[in-house]
Amino acid sequence: MNHQHKVDLVEAEKSRILGQNYQAGDFYDRAIFGAKENKYLQEEALANELAGKFYLDLGKEKIAASYLQEAYYSYVKWGAKAKTDDLEQRYPHLLQPILHQVNPSNSLETLAELASDSSLSLLTSITDKSTSNNNLNTTLDLATILKASQSISSIIQLDELLQQLTQIILQNSGGDRCALILPDPEGNWQVEAITTLKTTEVCTQSLEGNPNLPVNLIYYVKNTQEIVMIDARKTDLPVIDEYLSQEFPQSILCLPLLNQQKLIGILYLQNKLASGVFTSDRLLILKFLCTQAAISLEKARLYKQSQSYAQQLEVSLSKLQASETRFRYLAANIPGMLYQLL
């Protein structure tokens, strides 16, 4: 199961070179099936791509298009943007159905599949669900969503990530306010960024007693690790506090960010004027974006820790060098000091 699909792919290429077309096609299909069965995503993508090239050389464009489209989707799942860009440039006419004729339902199905393959598990228990009878008003641009995810993944500086992340989440949510809450090294929860339609503030504010957020709701999500959606403050949950009573946002969404079952952070979104904003379609997009968000936040946190450790090590090394210099000075002058004493 670790290597058979690789052997089959090599045999397919050998058969192709030797002109044994029937055997080559059979081995390509075996390689694709084995890689998919045992979850070797990158080799499933490669086998589909090579099979597509093989059939294209034989003049069978329709069959080639099917394999190349499967390769494209597999490379997208793998996150290999360079490969998807390469396929788009080389086979635009064969990839046209997925590049230019994607409808909302197909985009959502693709996002659902991508999100389900990720290491992030967002619990799908939703309180007071708001239903939507139609899709988003405009056709979802899957490439834009993927580009947003890749933009998040490319940032390693924590402050920059906090700013970009909340802006991207807000732009794709339908809300007018977004807050990101993270735990500090001691386990105390802090408000790290608040973004509105006009401004983004990267900050460090204690969540406890914070007047700018629904603290009860956020702690509820922290403790239950469930997604909570509320419209027009209609809920039986014990989360209505002074903030919600005074601000009265019409749409509320609070999501836990989980990476390998570990709570990384919490996102709070609201729309003050409109109800029913956080539809199932938008929730799916947010879930997909949160997949990369949780991974990137953990990566940025570890990078920040490594930078701090490096600085501490540099300070310790400087102190050690200074101590060594003093020791050498004393060692070099001990004979003279003893002579003076005697």
Helices and strands as residue ranges (DSSP letters): H 4-17, H 21-37, H 41-57, H 61-78, H 81-90, H 96-99, H 104-116, E 126-127, H 142-153, H 158-171, E 177-183, E 189-196, E 200-206, H 215-224, E 227-231, H 242-247, E 251-259, E 262-271, H 280-341
